[in-house]
Amino acid sequence: MFQRTPSSVDVRDNRDLPADWTTGLPTGWQQERMENFLAVVSGEETDVDLIQDGWTSTAALQRTMLTGQTEDTLDPEERDRLIEIADARKMDQIRARVDSVVTDPATAEVLKPWYRYMCKRPTFSDKYLQTFNRPNVTLVDTADTGGITAMTETAVVVGDTEYEVDVVVFATGFETGVSGVISGTLPVHGRDGTQLLEAWARGPRTLHGFVSHGFPNLFHLGALQNANSVNFVHILQEQATHIAAILEHARDDGARQVEPTVEAEDRWLATIRDVEVDNAAFLAECTPGYYNGEGTRKRGGGGYSPGPVRFHELLRQWRESSIDEVLVPELAVSAS
């Protein structure tokens, strides 16, 4: 097993459920659980935690480390001090678990994460650490080389050492959050042949993260200029609901094109700037990874910092109470 930077591996506490555990559950129970999970990890007021897993048990730390949002009742320096203490205690627990599970001290030491919580995506497993106690499992730490150096037909290369292998079970190497549209490998052309990357030369421009001026009927999916969360399938579901509502309204109006005005984009970009929380200081102290652009990111990701619950409510209000008076002029729906 080749490792660049150890992950924080907390208890998952997986357990068997009765085969009939869904019997008698009311209609909509899954949606309720999804919304409850999103609310808990987003820091919203909730009466009950329906999930009670590793994600929700550390929700406050996750929210703080990703967004920088905390309670406003404390002096900033005292608040930061308390957050760092809570962070250190959590990471101490995770490192202590490594010592308690992994029998070889040298291997255990390499598996310990020495960074602040949420510098890397937290993981939860009841089997991962235990795997290193097996006689046929060897950990290769690649920290000194910055990762795997090369791969040949028969070996994985780390520095000057080749490790002969029969099968590579899992190999990463992808770019996180970079689509062909953003990278330019899948160019998108809008009105008058303008390329999207050309229109976004000074930064992305959207309304609610979904649509862009000059690119009629192009809908963006993802966390760009909207809201994100750890259950990204839920985020995509909400985005699909929103886009479907726009299309339905356009169809009912007999429109064939949907496109925001420049003014609508400007207002949304101003909103994002107004609510943005700068977490650059936290990210700068993190180990290199995709959260901080391999150590190069200077600021947060330009999303809607109040979080996904409030963003989804913003979209619902936009659809339900203002769609007739806002959707048509804002999206310049035309029948041409």
Sequence and secondary structure as in RCSB ss.txt:
>XXXX:A:sequence
MFQRTPSSVDVRDNRDLPADWTTGLPTGWQQERMENFLAVVSGEETDVDLIQDGWTSTAALQRTMLTGQTEDTLD
PEERDRLIEIADARKMDQIRARVDSVVTDPATAEVLKPWYRYMCKRPTFSDKYLQTFNRPNVTLVDTADTGGITA
MTETAVVVGDTEYEVDVVVFATGFETGVSGVISGTLPVHGRDGTQLLEAWARGPRTLHGFVSHGFPNLFHLGALQ
NANSVNFVHILQEQATHIAAILEHARDDGARQVEPTVEAEDRWLATIRDVEVDNAAFLAECTPGYYNGEGTRKRG
GGGYSPGPVRFHELLRQWRESSIDEVLVPELAVSAS
>XXXX:A:secstr
 EESS   EE        TTTTTT  TTHHHHHHHHHHHHHHT   S  SS SHHHHTHHHHHHHHH    SSS 
HHHHHHHHHHHHHHHHHHHHHHHHHH S HHHHHHT   S TTSS  EE SSHHHHTTSTT   EE GGGTS  E
E SSEEEETTEEEE S         TT  HHHHSSS  B GGG BHHHHTTTS   BTTTB TT TT    SSTT
S   S HHHHHHHHHHHHHHHHHHHHHTT  B    HHHHHHHHHHHHHH    HHHHHTS SSGGGTTTT  S 
 SS TT HHHHHHHHHHHHHTTIIIIIHHHHT B  
